[in-house]
Amino acid sequence: MSGPGPGKKLIGKANVYIHEKGKSGARITHVDIELDELNKIVLPGEATYVQGKEGGVFIGLKKEMIARAEKELE
């Protein structure tokens, strides 16, 4: 985990859950990251990719998501 630094903007503190298959409507076990601010970048229903990294995960963004993220930095 690299923490705060130039070019990084904190967008909030997320609630992160392991959501177990068969409970609360989950069809498969997965990780939920719940943070309203993320929906300004990744819209509901859009797909992206995640890669593990030291101390957490990296969420890759598609071109249209990058444009929305960069708009949030203005």
Secondary structure as GFF3:
##gff-version 3
##sequence-region A 1 74
A	DSSP	beta_strand	15	19	.	.	.	ID=ss1
A	DSSP	beta_strand	30	34	.	.	.	ID=ss2
A	DSSP	three_ten_helix	36	40	.	.	.	ID=ss3
A	DSSP	beta_strand	49	53	.	.	.	ID=ss4
A	DSSP	beta_strand	56	60	.	.	.	ID=ss5
A	DSSP	alpha_helix	63	73	.	.	.	ID=ss6
###
